[in-house]
Amino acid sequence: MLSTQRDFRSVEDLPYELVERKGTGHPDTMCDAIAERMSRYYSLHCLKEFGGVAHHWFDKVTLYGGGADTGYGRGELTSPYRVMVFGKAAFRVGSAEIPVQELVFRAAADVLAEVTTGFDPARHLVVELGVVDHQGSGRGRSRYQPASPADLVPLRSGGLVSNDTNLLHGYAPLSCLENVVLGLEHLINGTAFKQRHPDSGWDVKVFGSRRGDAFSLVVNMPFLAAHIESMDHYLARKAVVLAELEEYVAARGIRDCRLLMNATDRNGRPYLTALGSVADTGDVGVVGRGNRVNGLITPMRPMSIEAPAGKNPLDHTGKIYNVMAMRLARQVHEEFGGPAQVHIFTSKEAPLERPDEVVVTTPDADESALRTLVETTVASSADLTVELIETGITLW
């Protein structure tokens, strides 16, 4: 199962590096969060009512935004957000119904209320359900049409196998550029910043490049139209926010940095939205088009194209091993030093505790200690399932 490679260069040894993050109010990130919340609410309902989790996946969520009337001093949604969810799930256990429509609506409503300002689900949200309970190839009827609670899977069940064939990657540590891109978005969409700047929107995008020791950062952040009285007022508020962002970057020890904010206003177009996202005006989001599990889009690094959000937390290794690979890379780095990469490959029906291949790239790790760490981590996949359902893991 385990193989080790020693020859590895850090991304910071490269002469050029690119990183991106789509913030919590970006339509793609919204869809990731909604899909994962749907899976959690569905799983928690099943556990409460039946003592086990019915098989499901809600990882095909699309959001197409509403319409808005915006201008200086005004911002109102005139057409609702529409969330479409496609997937598979059990609709009942025996004769007991699972309220799928109610659960997915509540999940979408809760997420959107957290990443916009002034969102009212009763007026601003329509959820369209495209979920079926059809059986997969080679599956028994109990998988999506359980006859009784005995057909469901309790937490920490042994003997589960991979639901799919997957290839996942993780690495650690984050580079200086990755940390500052991630940190800027976390700062802007954090509670303290929103209290200091209640006119700031949520659809934040941060782009970063590094050429040698010279950094370039682009931050896109909308302002709430109802709070902005004129172009001069917009520019004044932007200057205040930009100064805070520049101070944050300097505090990270980055001295040679060019920071550009809201590039569209160079053509006299202020970045204003009604609720804080371009989803206000019809932009579309889709699961899996945004950040990877570590919260970043990193084309200079190994990246899985898996979209983990909304997948079944019981046995879908595209979700479980995605988190595991990133965490295991972090553990290898912290315990043995040096940059680390982890690649996990599994084939369909392989035992969850025995993926086909785990490849760890690390310069200095002791082979025996590394093997123990990998085997212990892989054997704890059930703990990840519990965490995904009960407390949640941010996958974007």
Protein Blocks (a to p, Z undefined) as FASTA:
>chain_A
ZZcdfbdcdfklpmbdcdddddfklmklmmmmmmmmmmmmmmmmmmmmnopacdddfkbc
cdddddddddehiacdfbdcdddddddddfbehjbccdfklmmmmmmmmmmmmmcghiaf
klmcccdddbdfbdcehiafklmmcfbfklpccehiehiacfbdcdddddddddfklmmm
mmmmmmmmpmklmmmmmmbcfbdcdddddehjaccddddddddfklpgbfklmmmmmmmm
mmmmmmmmmmnopabdcddehkllmnopacddfkopaklnopacdehilccfkopacfkb
ccdfbdfehpafklpmklmmmmmmmmmmmmmmmmngpaddddddddehiafklcfbdcdd
dfkbcfklmmmmmmmmmmmmmmmmmmmmmnopafZZ
